[in-house]
Amino acid sequence: MSINVTRTGSVLKPDQTRVLLRPFIPGDAERIAGIIARIVALPEDQAAVTLAEILSEFSHRHDRISEIFAERFEQVRHLVATEEPLSTQCKLLIGAYFMAEYSLESAALFNPSIVPHPDQTNVPAGALRFVLSLRATGEGHISSITFRAGLIHADLRIEMEKADGSLAEPRKIPNPQYEKRQFTKKLFELGVSGEFTGQILEKLNDLFTLEELERSLVARSAEARDLNGIGHHDNEVGAIQMLALSNYEVQFQPQQSLSQRIIFPATLSQRNGIEDARFVCFHNDDGTRIYYATFTAYDGRVIMPELVQTYDFLLFRFISLNGPAAENKGMALFPRKINGRYAMLARQDNENIYLMLSDDVYFWHERKMLLKPVFPWELVQIGNCGSPIETDAGWLVLSHGVGAVRKYCIGAFLLDRDDPSKVIGRLREPLLIPNEAEREGYVPNVVYSCGAIVHNGELVIPYALADHSTGFATAKLSEVLGAMI
């Protein structure tokens, strides 16, 4: 049975004008102190003219720019050599010299995932409002998460809301709470569970903040130092701090439109990129829902799978994934528990698709081989293209396959609804192949997705074109299911 796949013609291309103000570090502390000294030494009238020019040039590009400069000054205040009080004008000028614009999608805007928008009010009849997450890649090949909102109309026309306004990072919540039970379990997974660590945790309540953890660490570390001041538990302290800092919360402001919200790397594990977020609208047993996204954190050497969760796309909580099965790339969570357990697809060996099951969404121990490359277009490797989609026939999973000349195609397979370890159908031929108009880009001959959606019996697939831009394709769900072998 043939499948009619329609490309909608809607394409999102990288926009170099979408810039974010980011901290600029031109050198070590000594150099920064020297730059500050030169700024402080400017005559007052010259400093006033310089600041006025900066504000005139950049205020229309960034909201609350004076506030941003003031916050940046506070971050470098300790390197100010003079003890004389500084004027507000001087502080803002110092802050301005240590900020820079970053064009976060100057290289690519790709690898999309799509979920229903939490707000479906005032939607036209037969339409669905959605949230599209995208991987934005800029200078230095650093990737972040950006968002767009849009509508799938009843006639399958894709309408994207205009992306405008100043881009902004969220405010990091200074003291997110940690659950002692979960934190202890994660430390155990990391091999940090000795007497010293136990004494640190013993002083904490069942819920504790980063500040409380730091106080306990400082107090116990001081007690544990020998007469020569040598710390014998520095490695444990470092591991505890690393775990704490990799689990954090950020908050956007409600007045910021979805397209203004940028999630930029914020921890050491993410410093070279947050890649390929696979969002899913997860339905809890009690009828509530939460949005999860698995993503790959990259520090320049090591890749780590991590998780982010949100209810409203305003408050995001980042959590580390743990356990021997939580490794490699391309994890995708099922949208509900199956037989009382969380389920996830992954690819731990770079070639095959595995099924993972767990009683805890943050800890993954079990994995089972699910699917191997079989057909010519996927013989190099296969992986998922986002979370499974529940249908009456079973769990529909979009997959990617890599074949000759490293060409990526999108395929699909079907899993049993009650026992997803059973593969009950598979497409012999790809569903989507890069056409001549889609072959050229950052990485040629690639179509790829991080998640699709079904609306009114149609499978809607947002997909990356050559790791550069993003398009949309549709196909009748019945035809896709009917073509399974």
BELNORTA-V14109 format. One record per backbone hydrogen bond with DSSP energy under -0.5 kcal/mol. NH is the residue of the N-H (numbers start at 0). CO is the residue of the C=O. If there is no record, write none. Layout:
nh/co
NH/CO
NH/CO
//
This chain:
nh/co
4/2
5/3
5/473
6/4
7/5
7/471
8/471
10/8
11/469
12/10
15/13
17/14
18/16
19/101
21/19
21/99
23/97
25/23
31/27
32/28
33/29
34/30
35/31
36/32
37/33
38/34
39/35
40/36
41/38
46/42
47/43
48/44
49/45
50/46
51/47
52/48
53/49
54/50
55/51
56/52
57/53
58/54
60/57
61/57
61/58
64/61
67/63
68/64
69/65
70/66
71/67
72/68
73/69
74/70
75/71
75/72
76/72
78/75
79/76
80/78
90/86
91/87
92/88
93/89
94/90
95/91
96/92
97/93
97/94
98/95
99/21
101/19
103/17
103/101
104/17
105/102
106/136
107/136
108/467
109/134
112/132
114/130
116/128
119/117
122/119
126/123
127/151
129/149
130/114
131/147
132/112
132/130
133/145
134/109
135/133
135/143
136/107
137/141
138/102
140/137
141/138
142/140
143/135
144/262
145/133
145/143
146/260
147/131
149/129
150/158
151/127
152/150
152/156
155/152
158/150
158/156
159/157
160/148
163/161
166/18
167/259
169/261
170/250
172/248
175/172
177/207
179/177
179/205
182/178
183/179
184/180
185/181
186/182
187/183
188/184
189/185
190/187
191/186
192/190
197/193
198/194
199/195
200/196
201/197
202/198
202/199
203/200
207/177
209/175
212/208
213/209
214/210
215/211
216/212
217/213
218/214
219/215
220/216
221/217
222/218
223/219
224/220
224/221
225/229
228/225
231/229
236/232
237/233
238/234
239/235
240/236
241/237
242/238
243/239
244/240
245/241
246/242
246/243
247/245
247/317
249/315
250/170
251/313
255/252
259/256
260/256
260/257
261/167
261/259
262/144
263/261
269/266
270/266
270/267
271/297
272/269
273/142
274/272
274/295
277/293
278/276
279/291
281/279
281/289
282/334
283/281
283/287
286/283
289/281
290/309
291/279
291/289
292/307
293/277
294/305
295/274
296/294
296/303
297/272
298/301
303/296
305/294
306/318
307/292
308/316
309/290
310/314
315/249
315/313
316/308
317/247
317/315
318/306
320/304
321/361
324/363
325/322
325/363
326/324
328/346
331/344
333/342
337/340
340/337
341/357
343/355
344/331
345/353
346/328
349/346
352/370
353/345
354/367
355/343
356/365
357/341
359/362
362/359
363/321
364/356
365/356
367/354
369/352
370/352
377/374
378/375
379/401
380/401
381/350
382/399
384/397
388/395
389/387
390/393
393/390
394/414
395/388
395/393
396/394
396/412
398/410
399/382
400/408
401/380
402/400
402/406
405/402
406/403
407/444
408/400
409/431
410/398
410/408
412/396
413/424
414/394
415/418
415/421
421/418
422/420
423/413
423/421
424/413
426/411
430/409
431/409
433/407
437/434
438/434
441/465
442/465
444/438
446/407
447/463
449/111
452/459
454/457
457/454
458/474
459/452
459/457
460/458
460/472
461/450
461/459
462/470
463/447
464/468
465/445
465/463
467/464
468/464
469/11
470/462
471/9
472/460
473/5
474/458
476/456
477/456
479/475
480/476
481/477
482/478
482/479
483/480
484/425
//
